[in-house]
Amino acid sequence: MKRVEGGGELPTFCLDTYEVMAGEYLTCVDAGACTVAFAGSAHGCNQFGGLANHPINCVSAEQAASYCRWRGKRLPEDTEWRWAAHGGPRNTKFPWGDDLGRNQACLLRGAGSGTCPVGGLPDVSPEGIRDLVGNVAEWTVRGGEVGLRGGSWRYRPSLAADDPRSETPSYASGIRCAAALGQVLPRVPAPRGRGRVGEALEHLTLPPLVREAPTRPPENLDVVGSERLAHVRWTELGDGRFIPFAPEDPYAFGLPRPFDSSKLPADHGVCQPIRGLSTSVVLRCGDSRDRSNLVAIDRSGGRVLWDIPFLEEELGYYMHFSPTTLVVYSVQGEREELIGYSLATGHPLWRRESTAAMSAWIDDTGVYEIEDSDQSLWAVNPETGLVSWRRDHVCRQFISDELVIGDLRGIHRVDPRTGADLDTRGQGQDVCNFVWGLHFVVEDLLVEQRGPYLRAYDLESVQKLWERNEVDRFAFVRDAVYAVEGGTLLVLEPTTGLVRASVSVEADVRSVDAFPAGGAYGPLVVVEGLHHHVVTLGRVEAPWQRRRRGSISSTARDGG
């Protein structure tokens, strides 16, 4: 804040140096002291745009007053604000003088332009108070009534006492707070987008799961559990993920006790846990009205902490959990968006339009977009929605425990924080042939699927090792590729493509997932059918146990 010397009957007071930024306002929302700034539509409101260093806009007078109270301050009196805006005793037309030069302030930028970063233009008073004339208009109090003062990125300045003042929140309404001279202000958390983002919420996430090498050969694969998804019991793994499998003796599989289904909210339809956090669990719930909600419940008692509603077709399956933020890939007709929500409150923090189909992907390493026009890769900060770094001419990402990308120079293992290469493999002239496939990288092997074709390549030379032509789904672990062809799950040798074992499953398969869990039975492979029948497979003690079960046909054979 800056001290502003009074004059006449106006005492000396303090005024915020900068307009309240979107990142600062979001901190108040996270604390539960402020509500989401929303002016009829999220589009154009900086809280949803990932613009942490721009002023908060779309706020009402009540929201502005609530934020200032949370900071131990108040809204400025109209006489205080105008005194500072006219240079105090200098009584100039603008804070700096009488001339409004070009690009002096963030003014009259057009309906589609939006705000400017806070404090970035020479709109500054003699005391060092910035953006009094432009960027966003600011709420002030006069005789118990509130109104907006100043110009904005969209409108001309309103500085004189007799200028009409709007009382309606809009894309141009913002906040600046005031305080009495010598007033002691409380400490508040560091704002989002500045300082150590989200340090107060780091306890929400869980450590990664330790991955153990399989102890039994792939030929020992057999069914160890089978249920319908609507009745399945879920077991939480050590990294917060859930597997739809709860054996009678979980300890024999190295698994904890099944998730307590009695904590699921009964009034939200069928709920499935999708991520465990340290103090809560995030669920995906659906009902018969084609709606799908993301719901967080308290671990201790099952109390609903927040609830985010979607239409079923809007909510994609791509999600990312950062230490403080849930990022969702959402499709609404032809419009695709990345949306960031607070894990603590469920409030929307930012929105970012995704430019084209399949241009965005989300995994455990982060949130990314590929710009289709020039194939530039953008890494999106999940806390703010802002771009952290960019790389040009990227062909495609590869699904891995790490961030792996391909470009004309080769295949690169990349530092997710900076975008810098950690190492490079492969021959660049061939890499960009893999553009729109589903790619997996494990150690020195690359596996891709395009349509029914499944191919494996040596990562060093990018030479094809083998190919299968009728694959519906596949999953990949360290010593085996699991490929579904028709109603059969094949266990393939990774480097040769030879079939090590086969197990009959449902004819129509929706998904195949491999989990690095299960103790001696691991890795556990889960096959979900289109009719929501879930089969879990693990590596049993000896191959002859498969034949003894009788209900599932399995054979081990050689051949490609």
C-alpha positions as CSV (number, residue, x, y, z in Angstrom):
1,M,0.0,0.0,0.0
2,K,1.0,3.6,-0.5
3,R,0.6,6.5,1.9
4,V,-1.5,9.3,0.4
5,E,-1.2,12.7,2.1
6,G,-4.7,14.2,2.7
7,G,-5.8,17.8,2.4
8,G,-8.4,20.1,3.9
9,E,-10.9,17.9,5.8
10,L,-9.6,14.7,4.1
11,P,-7.2,12.9,6.5
12,T,-4.1,11.0,5.3
13,F,-4.9,7.4,4.2
14,C,-3.4,4.4,2.5
15,L,-4.4,3.0,-0.9
16,D,-3.4,-0.3,-2.6
17,T,-0.4,0.2,-5.0
18,Y,-2.0,-2.2,-7.5
19,E,-5.4,-3.3,-8.4
20,V,-6.3,-6.7,-6.9
21,M,-5.0,-9.4,-9.2
22,A,-6.9,-12.5,-10.3
23,G,-4.4,-14.7,-8.5
24,E,-4.9,-12.8,-5.3
25,Y,-8.6,-13.0,-5.5
26,L,-8.4,-16.8,-6.1
27,T,-6.6,-17.2,-2.8
28,C,-9.5,-15.6,-1.1
29,V,-11.9,-18.0,-3.0
30,D,-9.8,-20.9,-1.8
31,A,-10.0,-19.7,1.8
32,G,-13.8,-19.6,1.5
33,A,-14.0,-15.8,2.2
34,C,-14.9,-14.9,-1.4
35,T,-17.2,-16.2,-4.0
36,V,-16.4,-16.9,-7.7
37,A,-16.3,-13.7,-9.8
38,F,-18.9,-14.3,-12.5
39,A,-20.6,-11.7,-14.8
40,G,-23.3,-13.9,-16.5
41,S,-20.7,-15.9,-18.4
42,A,-17.2,-17.2,-17.5
43,H,-15.8,-16.1,-20.8
44,G,-14.0,-12.8,-20.4
45,C,-13.6,-13.1,-16.7
46,N,-10.0,-13.3,-15.6
47,Q,-10.6,-15.8,-12.9
48,F,-11.3,-18.4,-15.6
49,G,-8.6,-17.3,-18.1
50,G,-5.4,-18.3,-16.3
51,L,-4.5,-14.6,-16.1
52,A,-3.1,-14.6,-12.5
53,N,-1.2,-11.3,-13.0
54,H,-4.1,-9.4,-14.6
55,P,-6.7,-7.6,-12.4
56,I,-9.6,-9.5,-11.2
57,N,-12.8,-8.4,-13.1
58,C,-16.4,-9.4,-13.1
59,V,-16.7,-8.6,-9.4
60,S,-19.8,-7.0,-7.8
61,A,-19.5,-4.3,-5.1
62,E,-20.4,-6.9,-2.4
63,Q,-17.6,-9.3,-3.6
64,A,-15.1,-6.3,-3.7
65,A,-16.1,-5.4,-0.1
66,S,-15.7,-9.0,1.0
67,Y,-12.3,-9.3,-0.4
68,C,-11.1,-6.1,1.2
69,R,-12.5,-7.2,4.6
70,W,-10.7,-10.5,4.3
71,R,-7.5,-8.5,3.8
72,G,-8.3,-6.4,6.9
73,K,-9.0,-3.3,4.7
74,R,-12.1,-1.6,3.2
75,L,-13.3,-0.1,0.0
76,P,-12.0,3.4,-0.7
77,E,-14.2,6.4,-0.1
78,D,-15.1,8.2,-3.3
79,T,-13.3,11.3,-2.1
80,E,-10.2,9.4,-1.3
81,W,-10.1,7.7,-4.6
82,R,-10.6,10.9,-6.6
83,W,-8.0,12.7,-4.5
84,A,-5.4,10.1,-5.4
85,A,-6.5,10.0,-9.1
86,H,-6.1,13.8,-9.4
87,G,-2.6,13.9,-8.0
88,G,-3.7,15.1,-4.5
89,P,-3.0,18.8,-3.9
90,R,-1.7,19.1,-7.5
91,N,-5.3,18.7,-8.8
92,T,-4.2,17.5,-12.2
93,K,-6.6,16.0,-14.7
94,F,-4.9,12.6,-14.4
95,P,-2.7,11.1,-11.6
96,W,0.5,12.0,-13.5
97,G,-0.5,15.3,-15.1
98,D,-2.9,16.8,-17.6
99,D,-2.0,15.0,-20.8
100,L,-3.2,11.5,-21.7
101,G,-0.5,10.2,-24.0
102,R,-0.8,7.2,-26.3
103,N,-0.3,3.9,-24.4
104,Q,-0.3,5.8,-21.1
105,A,-3.0,3.6,-19.6
106,C,-4.9,0.5,-20.5
107,L,-7.9,2.2,-22.1
108,L,-10.4,1.7,-24.9
109,R,-8.9,-1.5,-26.2
110,G,-12.0,-2.9,-27.9
111,A,-14.5,-5.5,-26.9
112,G,-12.4,-8.6,-27.6
113,S,-9.0,-7.3,-26.2
114,G,-9.4,-7.7,-22.4
115,T,-7.3,-6.4,-19.6
116,C,-3.5,-5.7,-19.4
117,P,-1.1,-7.1,-16.8
118,V,-1.2,-5.1,-13.6
119,G,1.2,-2.2,-13.4
120,G,2.6,-2.7,-16.8
121,L,1.9,0.8,-18.2
122,P,3.0,4.3,-17.1
123,D,-0.4,4.9,-15.5
124,V,1.1,5.9,-12.1
125,S,0.5,8.6,-9.5
126,P,3.2,10.7,-7.7
127,E,2.9,8.2,-4.8
128,G,3.5,5.3,-7.1
129,I,-0.1,4.0,-7.2
130,R,-0.7,2.3,-10.6
131,D,-3.6,1.8,-13.0
132,L,-6.0,4.4,-11.4
133,V,-7.1,5.5,-14.8
134,G,-7.2,2.3,-16.8
135,N,-7.3,-1.5,-16.8
136,V,-10.4,-2.1,-14.6
137,A,-12.8,0.4,-13.0
138,E,-12.8,0.2,-9.2
139,W,-15.6,0.1,-6.6
140,T,-15.8,3.1,-4.2
141,V,-18.2,4.2,-1.5
142,R,-20.0,7.6,-1.4
143,G,-22.6,8.3,1.2
144,G,-23.3,4.7,1.8
145,E,-23.8,4.0,-1.9
146,V,-21.3,2.1,-4.1
147,G,-20.2,2.8,-7.7
148,L,-17.4,2.3,-10.1
149,R,-14.6,4.8,-10.6
150,G,-11.9,5.2,-13.2
151,G,-11.6,4.1,-16.8
152,S,-11.0,0.5,-18.0
153,W,-9.6,-1.5,-20.8
154,R,-13.0,-0.9,-22.4
155,Y,-14.3,2.5,-21.3
156,R,-13.1,6.1,-20.9
157,P,-12.0,7.4,-17.5
158,S,-14.6,8.5,-14.9
159,L,-12.7,10.7,-12.6
160,A,-14.8,13.8,-11.9
161,A,-17.2,14.0,-9.0
162,D,-20.2,14.5,-11.2
163,D,-19.4,11.8,-13.7
164,P,-22.1,9.0,-13.8
165,R,-21.0,5.8,-12.1
166,S,-22.1,2.3,-13.0
167,E,-23.4,0.1,-10.2
168,T,-23.4,-3.1,-12.3
169,P,-20.6,-5.7,-12.3
170,S,-19.1,-6.3,-15.7
171,Y,-16.0,-7.5,-17.5
172,A,-14.6,-4.1,-16.6
173,S,-15.3,-4.0,-12.8
174,G,-12.4,-4.6,-10.4
175,I,-11.1,-3.9,-6.9
176,R,-8.6,-1.6,-5.1
177,C,-8.7,-1.5,-1.3
178,A,-7.9,1.3,1.2
179,A,-7.0,1.4,4.9
180,A,-6.5,4.0,7.7
181,L,-2.9,5.3,8.3
182,G,-1.1,3.0,10.7
183,Q,-3.6,0.2,10.6
184,V,-2.1,-3.2,11.2
185,L,-3.1,-5.7,8.5
186,P,-3.3,-9.5,8.9
187,R,-1.1,-12.0,7.1
188,V,-2.8,-13.9,4.3
189,P,-1.5,-16.9,2.2
190,A,0.7,-16.2,-0.8
191,P,-1.6,-15.5,-3.9
192,R,-1.9,-17.9,-6.7
193,G,0.5,-17.1,-9.5
194,R,2.9,-15.3,-7.2
195,G,5.4,-16.6,-4.6
196,R,5.2,-20.2,-3.6
197,V,1.9,-21.2,-5.2
198,G,-0.3,-23.4,-3.1
199,E,2.2,-24.2,-0.4
200,A,-0.6,-24.4,2.2
201,L,-2.3,-27.2,0.2
202,E,0.7,-29.5,-0.6
203,H,-0.7,-32.1,1.8
204,L,-3.5,-32.9,-0.6
205,T,-1.5,-35.2,-2.8
206,L,0.0,-38.6,-2.2
207,P,3.5,-40.0,-3.1
208,P,4.0,-42.1,-6.2
209,L,3.6,-45.8,-6.1
210,V,6.8,-47.9,-5.9
211,R,6.9,-50.1,-9.1
212,E,8.1,-53.6,-8.6
213,A,9.4,-55.9,-11.3
214,P,7.1,-59.0,-12.0
215,T,8.2,-62.1,-10.1
216,R,6.3,-64.7,-12.1
217,P,6.4,-65.2,-15.9
218,P,3.7,-63.9,-18.3
219,E,2.6,-67.5,-19.1
220,N,1.2,-67.7,-15.6
221,L,-1.5,-65.1,-16.3
222,D,-5.0,-66.1,-15.3
223,V,-8.3,-64.6,-14.1
224,V,-8.2,-63.7,-10.4
225,G,-11.5,-61.8,-10.2
226,S,-14.6,-61.0,-12.2
227,E,-17.5,-58.7,-11.4
228,R,-20.0,-56.3,-13.0
229,L,-18.8,-52.7,-12.7
230,A,-22.0,-51.5,-11.0
231,H,-21.2,-53.9,-8.1
232,V,-17.5,-53.9,-8.1
233,R,-15.5,-53.2,-4.9
234,W,-12.6,-50.8,-5.3
235,T,-9.1,-51.0,-3.7
236,E,-7.0,-47.9,-3.4
237,L,-3.4,-48.2,-4.4
238,G,-0.6,-46.4,-2.7
239,D,-0.4,-43.5,-5.2
240,G,-4.1,-42.5,-4.9
241,R,-5.3,-44.5,-7.8
242,F,-8.1,-47.1,-7.5
243,I,-8.3,-50.6,-9.1
244,P,-11.8,-52.3,-9.5
245,F,-10.7,-55.4,-7.7
246,A,-11.0,-56.5,-4.1
247,P,-9.9,-60.1,-3.5
248,E,-11.2,-62.1,-0.5
249,D,-7.6,-62.1,0.8
250,P,-6.2,-58.7,-0.2
251,Y,-3.0,-59.2,1.8
252,A,-2.1,-62.2,-0.5
253,F,-2.1,-59.7,-3.3
254,G,-0.1,-57.0,-1.4
255,L,-3.2,-54.8,-1.4
256,P,-4.8,-52.8,1.4
257,R,-8.4,-53.3,2.5
258,P,-11.0,-52.4,-0.1
259,F,-12.3,-48.9,-0.2
260,D,-15.3,-48.4,2.2
261,S,-18.2,-48.1,-0.2
262,S,-20.5,-47.0,2.7
263,K,-18.9,-43.5,2.4
264,L,-20.2,-43.1,-1.2
265,P,-22.9,-40.4,-1.4
266,A,-26.2,-42.3,-1.8
267,D,-28.0,-39.4,-3.6
268,H,-25.5,-39.0,-6.4
269,G,-26.3,-42.2,-8.4
270,V,-23.5,-44.7,-9.1
271,C,-20.2,-43.4,-7.9
272,Q,-16.7,-44.6,-8.8
273,P,-13.6,-43.3,-6.9
274,I,-11.0,-41.9,-9.3
275,R,-8.3,-40.4,-7.1
276,G,-7.4,-40.6,-3.4
277,L,-5.9,-37.5,-1.7
278,S,-4.5,-37.3,1.8
279,T,-7.7,-36.0,3.4
280,S,-10.4,-36.6,0.7
281,V,-11.4,-38.8,-2.2
282,V,-12.6,-37.6,-5.6
283,L,-15.4,-39.5,-7.2
284,R,-17.1,-39.6,-10.6
285,C,-20.9,-40.0,-10.0
286,G,-23.7,-40.4,-12.6
287,D,-27.4,-40.9,-12.7
288,S,-30.1,-41.8,-15.2
289,R,-30.4,-38.2,-16.5
290,D,-27.1,-38.3,-18.5
291,R,-25.4,-36.2,-15.9
292,S,-22.0,-36.8,-14.4
293,N,-20.6,-35.1,-11.3
294,L,-17.1,-34.8,-9.9
295,V,-17.6,-35.1,-6.1
296,A,-15.0,-34.8,-3.3
297,I,-15.8,-36.5,0.0
298,D,-14.1,-36.3,3.3
299,R,-12.1,-39.5,4.2
300,S,-13.1,-39.6,7.8
301,G,-16.8,-39.4,7.5
302,G,-17.8,-39.3,3.8
303,R,-19.1,-35.7,4.0
304,V,-19.4,-34.1,0.6
305,L,-16.8,-31.3,0.4
306,W,-17.7,-30.1,-3.1
307,D,-19.7,-31.1,-6.2
308,I,-19.0,-30.1,-9.8
309,P,-21.9,-30.9,-12.2
310,F,-21.4,-31.7,-15.9
311,L,-23.5,-33.2,-18.7
312,E,-22.2,-36.6,-19.4
313,E,-20.9,-35.7,-22.8
314,E,-19.1,-32.6,-21.5
315,L,-16.8,-34.4,-19.0
316,G,-13.9,-36.1,-20.7
317,Y,-11.8,-38.9,-19.1
318,Y,-8.6,-36.8,-19.2
319,M,-7.8,-35.4,-15.8
320,H,-4.7,-34.2,-14.0
321,F,-4.2,-33.9,-10.2
322,S,-1.5,-31.4,-9.2
323,P,-0.8,-30.7,-5.6
324,T,-3.6,-28.1,-5.4
325,T,-5.6,-28.3,-8.7
326,L,-7.7,-30.7,-10.6
327,V,-7.5,-30.0,-14.4
328,V,-10.4,-31.5,-16.6
329,Y,-10.6,-31.8,-20.3
330,S,-14.1,-30.8,-21.3
331,V,-16.0,-31.1,-24.6
332,Q,-19.1,-29.0,-25.2
333,G,-20.3,-29.5,-28.7
334,E,-17.5,-28.2,-30.9
335,R,-15.9,-26.3,-28.0
336,E,-13.1,-28.0,-26.1
337,E,-11.6,-26.5,-22.9
338,L,-9.1,-27.2,-20.2
339,I,-10.6,-26.2,-16.8
340,G,-8.7,-25.9,-13.6
341,Y,-10.6,-26.4,-10.3
342,S,-9.4,-26.0,-6.7
343,L,-8.9,-29.4,-5.0
344,A,-9.7,-27.7,-1.7
345,T,-13.0,-26.0,-2.6
346,G,-14.0,-27.2,-6.1
347,H,-14.2,-23.6,-7.3
348,P,-13.2,-23.0,-10.9
349,L,-9.8,-21.2,-11.1
350,W,-9.2,-20.8,-14.8
351,R,-10.4,-21.9,-18.2
352,R,-8.4,-22.3,-21.4
353,E,-9.8,-23.0,-24.8
354,S,-8.3,-26.0,-26.5
355,T,-7.8,-25.1,-30.2
356,A,-8.6,-28.4,-31.9
357,A,-9.5,-32.0,-31.4
358,M,-6.7,-34.1,-29.8
359,S,-4.6,-31.0,-29.4
360,A,-4.5,-31.4,-25.6
361,W,-3.4,-34.3,-23.5
362,I,-3.2,-34.8,-19.7
363,D,-1.1,-37.3,-17.8
364,D,0.7,-37.7,-14.5
365,T,3.6,-35.4,-15.7
366,G,1.4,-32.4,-16.5
367,V,-1.0,-30.6,-18.8
368,Y,0.0,-30.0,-22.4
369,E,-1.3,-28.7,-25.8
370,I,0.0,-29.1,-29.3
371,E,-0.9,-26.2,-31.6
372,D,-2.0,-27.8,-34.9
373,S,-1.0,-25.0,-37.2
374,D,2.7,-25.1,-36.4
375,Q,2.9,-28.2,-34.1
376,S,4.3,-26.2,-31.2
377,L,4.0,-27.8,-27.8
378,W,2.7,-25.7,-24.9
379,A,3.1,-26.8,-21.3
380,V,0.3,-25.4,-19.2
381,N,0.8,-24.6,-15.5
382,P,-2.1,-26.5,-13.8
383,E,-2.2,-24.0,-10.9
384,T,-2.8,-20.9,-13.1
385,G,-3.6,-22.1,-16.7
386,L,-0.7,-20.0,-17.9
387,V,1.9,-21.4,-20.4
388,S,5.1,-22.5,-18.5
389,W,7.2,-23.2,-21.6
390,R,7.0,-23.9,-25.3
391,R,8.7,-26.1,-27.9
392,D,8.3,-25.8,-31.6
393,H,7.8,-28.5,-34.3
394,V,6.7,-31.3,-31.9
395,C,5.1,-34.3,-33.7
396,R,3.6,-36.1,-30.8
397,Q,3.9,-37.0,-27.1
398,F,4.4,-40.6,-25.9
399,I,2.6,-42.1,-22.9
400,S,5.2,-42.9,-20.3
401,D,6.1,-42.5,-16.6
402,E,8.1,-39.5,-17.8
403,L,7.5,-36.7,-20.4
404,V,8.7,-38.1,-23.8
405,I,8.1,-36.3,-27.1
406,G,9.1,-36.7,-30.7
407,D,10.3,-34.1,-33.2
408,L,12.4,-34.0,-36.4
409,R,15.5,-34.4,-34.4
410,G,14.6,-37.6,-32.5
411,I,12.7,-38.8,-29.4
412,H,13.5,-36.8,-26.3
413,R,13.0,-37.4,-22.6
414,V,12.0,-33.9,-21.3
415,D,12.1,-32.1,-18.0
416,P,8.4,-31.3,-17.4
417,R,9.3,-28.2,-15.3
418,T,11.4,-26.5,-18.0
419,G,10.9,-28.3,-21.3
420,A,14.7,-29.0,-21.5
421,D,16.0,-32.2,-23.1
422,L,17.3,-34.8,-20.6
423,D,18.4,-37.2,-23.4
424,T,17.7,-37.9,-27.0
425,R,17.2,-41.2,-28.9
426,G,16.1,-42.4,-32.2
427,Q,16.5,-41.1,-35.8
428,G,14.7,-37.8,-36.3
429,Q,13.8,-38.3,-40.0
430,D,11.4,-41.2,-39.1
431,V,9.9,-40.0,-35.8
432,C,7.3,-37.7,-37.4
433,N,5.7,-40.7,-39.2
434,F,4.1,-41.5,-35.8
435,V,1.9,-38.4,-35.6
436,W,-1.6,-39.5,-34.6
437,G,-1.1,-42.9,-33.0
438,L,-1.3,-43.9,-29.4
439,H,2.3,-44.2,-28.3
440,F,3.8,-46.0,-25.3
441,V,7.5,-45.8,-24.3
442,V,9.0,-48.2,-21.8
443,E,12.8,-48.3,-21.5
444,D,14.1,-49.1,-25.0
445,L,10.8,-50.0,-26.7
446,L,8.2,-47.8,-28.4
447,V,4.7,-49.3,-29.1
448,E,2.1,-47.5,-31.1
449,Q,-1.5,-48.2,-32.1
450,R,-3.2,-46.6,-35.1
451,G,-6.6,-48.1,-35.7
452,P,-6.3,-51.9,-35.6
453,Y,-2.6,-51.8,-36.2
454,L,-0.2,-52.4,-33.2
455,R,3.5,-51.9,-34.0
456,A,6.6,-52.0,-31.8
457,Y,9.9,-50.1,-32.6
458,D,13.3,-50.1,-31.2
459,L,13.7,-46.8,-29.5
460,E,17.4,-46.3,-30.5
461,S,17.0,-46.9,-34.3
462,V,13.2,-46.4,-34.6
463,Q,13.2,-49.6,-36.7
464,K,10.0,-51.7,-36.6
465,L,10.4,-54.9,-34.6
466,W,6.9,-56.5,-35.1
467,E,3.3,-55.7,-36.0
468,R,-0.2,-57.1,-35.4
469,N,-3.2,-56.0,-37.5
470,E,-6.4,-56.7,-35.6
471,V,-5.8,-55.2,-32.1
472,D,-8.8,-53.6,-30.3
473,R,-7.0,-52.4,-27.1
474,F,-3.6,-52.8,-25.5
475,A,-1.7,-52.1,-22.3
476,F,2.1,-52.3,-21.7
477,V,4.2,-53.3,-18.7
478,R,7.9,-53.9,-18.3
479,D,8.0,-57.5,-19.6
480,A,4.7,-57.9,-21.6
481,V,2.3,-56.3,-24.0
482,Y,-1.3,-57.1,-23.4
483,A,-3.3,-56.9,-26.6
484,V,-7.0,-57.7,-27.1
485,E,-8.0,-59.3,-30.4
486,G,-11.7,-60.1,-30.6
487,G,-12.5,-61.9,-27.4
488,T,-9.0,-62.9,-26.5
489,L,-6.3,-61.2,-24.4
490,L,-2.9,-62.0,-25.8
491,V,0.3,-61.7,-23.7
492,L,3.0,-60.7,-26.2
493,E,6.8,-60.7,-25.8
494,P,7.7,-57.0,-26.1
495,T,10.7,-57.3,-28.4
496,T,9.5,-60.1,-30.7
497,G,5.7,-60.0,-30.6
498,L,5.5,-63.7,-29.9
499,V,2.4,-64.8,-28.0
500,R,3.4,-66.1,-24.5
501,A,-0.2,-66.8,-23.3
502,S,-3.8,-66.1,-24.2
503,V,-6.9,-65.8,-22.0
504,S,-10.5,-65.6,-23.2
505,V,-12.3,-62.4,-22.2
506,E,-15.5,-60.6,-23.2
507,A,-15.9,-60.2,-26.9
508,D,-16.4,-56.4,-26.8
509,V,-13.7,-54.7,-24.7
510,R,-14.0,-51.1,-23.6
511,S,-10.6,-50.7,-21.9
512,V,-7.4,-52.6,-20.8
513,D,-5.3,-51.2,-17.9
514,A,-2.2,-52.6,-16.2
515,F,-1.5,-51.6,-12.6
516,P,1.9,-52.0,-10.9
517,A,0.3,-53.7,-7.9
518,G,-0.7,-57.2,-6.8
519,G,2.5,-58.4,-5.0
520,A,3.5,-61.8,-6.5
521,Y,0.4,-61.7,-8.7
522,G,1.4,-58.4,-10.2
523,P,1.1,-56.6,-12.4
524,L,-2.7,-56.8,-12.3
525,V,-4.5,-56.4,-15.6
526,V,-8.1,-55.1,-15.7
527,V,-10.2,-55.7,-18.8
528,E,-13.5,-53.8,-18.9
529,G,-16.2,-54.9,-21.4
530,L,-18.7,-52.7,-23.1
531,H,-21.4,-54.2,-21.0
532,H,-19.5,-53.1,-17.8
533,H,-18.2,-56.6,-16.9
534,V,-14.8,-56.3,-15.3
535,V,-12.2,-59.1,-15.4
536,T,-9.0,-58.8,-13.3
537,L,-6.0,-61.0,-14.3
538,G,-2.8,-61.7,-12.4
539,R,0.1,-64.1,-12.5
540,V,-0.9,-67.1,-10.5
541,E,1.5,-69.4,-8.8
542,A,1.7,-72.1,-11.6
543,P,0.3,-72.4,-15.1
544,W,-1.7,-75.6,-14.3
545,Q,-4.0,-73.5,-12.1
546,R,-5.5,-71.9,-15.2
547,R,-6.7,-75.2,-16.5
548,R,-8.1,-76.3,-13.1
549,R,-10.4,-73.2,-12.9
550,G,-12.4,-74.5,-15.9
551,S,-14.6,-71.3,-16.3
552,I,-12.0,-69.4,-18.3
553,S,-10.1,-71.0,-21.2
554,S,-6.4,-70.2,-21.4
555,T,-3.5,-71.6,-23.3
556,A,0.1,-70.9,-23.6
557,R,1.6,-71.1,-27.0
558,D,4.4,-69.8,-29.3
559,G,4.0,-68.0,-32.6
560,G,3.6,-64.4,-33.9
